[in-house]
Structures are given as C-alpha cells and as structure tokens.
Amino acid sequence: MKKHILLVEDDESIREMVEKYLLIEGFLITTASNGEEALQKCLSTSFDLMILDIMMPKLDGLEVLKIIREKSALPILIMSAKDSDVDKAVGLGLGADDYIAKPFSMLELSARVKAAIRRATTYSNPIEEKQSVLFIGDLTIDIMNFSVIKRYQTVKLTSKEFAILKLFATNQNRVFTKQHIYHLIWNDEYYGDENIINVHMSRLREKIEDDPTNPQYIKTLWGIGYKLEGY
C-alpha cells in the first residue's frame, strides 16, 4: 500500500516539483498551500507523513505543528529557507521529527521522507518484544502500543521522543554517545549537529521528569553521552 504524504508548501513551483518527484518515488501525495488548508486536511484524512513549510500565509508552519502535536503523533518533516539553529530548535522543540533546509536536493528529501516513515512504522506496528511493558520508576512504557504513562497520566511523546526513551529503557545502564543516538534514531550519519539531540533530550525530559534540570531517568555523562540507570 502506498504511503500517503501531506505536502504543505505555499510556493507553487516548489510544491509541484516536490509532488512530482515523490509521485515518481511511489508515494500518494495530497497538497496544501497554506496552514489553514493543511489543518483541515490533516484532521479529516489519515496520513503517514507531513512535509511542512514554516513560512506560510494565514497560519504559519510552527502554529500548524503546535496544533497537530496536541492531537497526533504524525511524523512531521519541516522544510524551510530559514536555516538557523534557533529555527531548528523551535521547530524540533515543538515536536517536529526532522528538518531540511532549502535549497535541498530531491535525493536528500526522499531519503529523509523514507527514513521518517520507516521509523514511524517501526515504532507503531506491534512487534514481538522480550518484555512489551517496562516499569521504570513512575513510568510505565508500553512498547507494543507506543504509549507512556506517568503516575496514571498519559505522557504524549512524538515518535522520536518515544524512540529515544525506548532505546534507553531497553538498554538500562548502557551509555550512548550523541553520535550513537543519532545513528540509531535518525538512521543517518552524524555530522556533529548536537542541537538536534539536545532539543529532543530536553523535550523528553520536560515530559517524563519531575525536575528536568535534575533528571532522575536519563542521566548526562558530561563529555561522554547519556544513560538510563537501572531500576
């Protein structure tokens, strides 16, 4: 079955170029030219991925991202001409799964799209686990159902955040460097962009920790990496 992508881009030439390429790659594409149209389509139709431009009329991409993240863990790939660390931090901090800067090659876009869908499929499909539900401190992590509960309250995680938490929860006491985390979670080579790891780790800690500045679950080993101490 073809994977269904919602492509949100106000620039008609870019939208048509990306749409044509992804159609050739075998995806089913629905397009939107502004934020309001994107929300309407996203909330009425099931998609496997959203490609979302930041700078758009009526409702910008970050506002769209914020609203969707309150309702769905749909994988979202941000694309924008604004390529600063601040924009990346804001976008990823709001729950985007990946970021690609304009101008980009169609090969890179296709690779990122396929990786995002592959990760989402891996973590949403039921798979056989030695232990499908993990109890760590006040957290109950249901690996098969892609859910986390903290003291009887559901914790809403993005697919990336869940993937990171699962990595540590299933490998307690093992130390992971940023390079290792990036390779395992993003399924890509690490080029020293620590900001992506830092933002996701900070966001995850805000959701699972009582005091994110003094984490009790995923600990930082300065100059080395991170680990989750066994419970």
N, C-alpha and C positions, 0 to 999 in steps of 0.2 A: 504494500500500500504506500502511495506517495506521501511524503511528509508535507504538511501544509504550513506555509510561512506567510505571516502578515508583514508586508513591506511598507513602512511608513516613511515617506520622503516627499517634501514639497517641491523639490526641483524635478520638473518633468523629465528632463534629459537623463538625469542620474537614475530616477525611478525606472524609466523604460530600459536603460542599459542593464541595470541590476536584474530587473524582472526577466529580460530576455536570456541573460546568462544562466540564471537559476532554473529557468524553464528547461533549457538545454541540459542542465545537470540533473534533471529528473524530479524537480520539486513542483508542487502545486502552489501557485502564488496568488495571494489577494493583496491589493494595494490600497493605500490611503494617502491622501495628500495633505492632511492636517491632523492635529491632535484630537479634535472632537470626533472626526470620522474614524480615527483609529480606535478610540474608546468604544464607539458604537459597535464596530465590527468585532472587536476583541471580546466584548461582553455578550455577544449574541452567537458567536461561532467558536468552535474549538480549533486551536492552532497548536502546532508543535514548536514554533519559534516565532518571535517577533524581532524584526530588524528595525530599529528606531532611530530616526534622526533627532538631534537635540533642538536645533533652531528651526521652529515651525510656526506658522500663523495660528491664531485662535487659541491654541493650547500647546505650550512647548513640550518637548520630549521628556524633560525631567518631571513635569507635572503629570504627564501620562504615566510615566514609570511609577511614580509615587502612588497613584490611584490603583493601578493594576496590582502592585505589590500588596495592597491591602486585601485583595480578593483572590490572587492567584500566584502560583509559583512558576508560571510560564517562563521558559528561558528567554531572556531578552539580550540582544546584541546591540549596543549603542554604536552609531556611526555619526561622526561629526567632524567639521573642519576645525573645530577648536581642540587643539591637541596639547593642552597644558595639564600638569599634574593635578591642578585644582579641579578641572573638569572631570578628570578620571576619578578622583577621589569622591566627588559629589555623585557622579553617576553610579559608580560601583557601590558607594555607601548607601544609596537609595535602593539597591538590590539588583542592579544590572549584573549579568553573568559574564559579559566580556565587552571589549571596547576596541573599535577600529577607527583609525583617523583617516580623514580624506586629505589628499587623494590616496586611494588604495588600489591594489591590483585585484582583478577578479579572482585570481588563483588564491590570494590570501583570504578574501572574503568567503569563497567557497569552503576553504579549509576550516575557517572559524565557525561557519554555519554548521558544517558536518560534525565538528567536534562538540559544539554546544548541544546539538540534537542527540549525539551519541551518549554524552554524559547524562542528559536528562532521561534518556531511555534506560540507561544502566541503573539509575537510582530510583526510577519509578516503577519498573517492572518487578514483580515478585521473583526473587531468586533464592536458591537454597543456601542457607547460612547455617554454620555450626550452631550459632545462637542468634535467633532472629530478634530477640528483645534483650537489650542491655540495661542494667540498673547501675547507674554511676552517681553516687551522692543523691541529690534530689532530682536527678534526671532519669527519665525512662525513655530510652531510644528504641523505637520500633523500626528496625532496618527494612523489613519487608514492606511496611506500609508508609515509609518515608515520613515518619512523624516523631515529634519530641514533646514530652510532657514534663513540666517542672512544677512540683507540688500541686498536682491536679489541674494545672493550667497549661493549655496548648501553647507551644512556642512556635511561631511562624518563621520558618527558615527558607531561604532561597535554595535552589538546587546546589549551588556552590557551597553555601554555608553548611548544608546537610552533609555534603560530600566530605568537607573538611572535618566536621565533627565525627562522622563515621570513621574516617581514616584514623583519627586519634583514639576513638573509643574501642576500635577493634585491634589496636596495636598499643595497648597501655604500657607505659614505661619506655617505649621506644622513642628515640629522639629523631625528629625530622628537620632537616635544614630547609630554608626557604626554596632553594633550588629543587630539592626533592619534592616538596609540597606542590610547587608549580608544575613540575613534570607529571606528577601523579593526578592532580586535579584538573589542570588545564590541558593535559596531554600534549604538551608542546615544549620546545626548548626554552630554557630560562636565560634571559638576556640581562639580568641584573635589575629588572624593574621591581624593586622591593615594594613600591607603593601599592601595587595590586594585592600582594599578600597582606601588607599592613592593614589596608582598608577592610578586607574580608575578615581578618582576625579580630579587628576592633569591633566590627559589626556583630560578629558571632558572640564575642564576649559580652556585649551590651545586652544580648538576648538571653544568655544562659547563666551569667554571673550575677550574684547579689551586688558585688562591688567590682566593676570591670577594671578598675585601677589596681586591684589586688586579687587577681584571678585565682580561684581555687581548683579549677578544672585544667585548662590548657595553660601550662606554665612556660614562661620565656626563659631560655638559657642564653644569656647575653653573649653575642658573638658566635653562637652555635646554631640555635634554632628553637624548636618547641617540643614539648612532650606532655602527655596526659599521664599523671601519676596514678598508678593502680589503686583501685578501691577494694 
